């Protein structure tokens, strides 16, 4: 299983969702995206993005002033 780290701290909506979507398109099935983000709207946007793409939103956690979202690539 591959982990792909995206440092999207400092970016504002809609950039975190757009960059996460592009990373999911390039990722292999089974890969885990670790998305680091400071945008508060990402708490809504990233779970919705995973639902739209058919991928699995795994978790959200906090670390030093930013959130870390884990999304597993499920689709082809």
ABEGO torsion letter per residue (X at the ends): XBBBBBBABGBBOAAAAAAAAAAAAABBBGBBBBBBBABAAAAAAAAAAAAAAGBBBABBBBBGGBBBBBBBBABX
